[in-house]
């Protein structure tokens, strides 16, 4: 699996396109976010969260997401990761908060 980073803010008239292509850190990436100077990915198959160097895709750190279900989304605000775990066929899920160092900080219900 390849991750493609696009420069979306530059109009097509200026030759916007693929800026960088990097290998994904795992086989089932279900969420991707950028923040705190890193690219973050969550894998829905292995339940690992990866911090990557956005300039070359190398994995800087990772941690296991142990809460069952499938992590299916990822966002970052400041130094807090928000990982969505939604079960298939269920109309709500839970969002788990982690620090960028991988420390669990709590959860909240997310109603879709």
Steps between C-alpha positions, in 0.01 A plus 500: 500500500627849411408828663491795264537850639337764281560871516132598494529873564685588179271542198541251215614786277827508695571135443367357827517128521668222686758645735627177653410131498597290800439141603226453758629369833249212502250325272160630613526875564156634595590846629760763418572838660773762511594691814779575747744487208422134423278295274283258702332180377279240665467147366155338521641148461785495751371782728834682504542878492808628320685831518689563176748753371306686227814563295580133437235280668732338752325379815606709800286322760197275534263365761229237518132599521358228733127580506349247259284588205663669204679832530347675201599864521767729637528872576747711691457826688803644671676210670191279522412219261132410460449143379151398388393142565173421327360151477349394168120507511494729803399865460727634770854452610751618749785745459809425705739779595876439513799726543743502211730290720234224511357559850126431534303810605137387494212447261170652395193372315457602138150485356480481121 
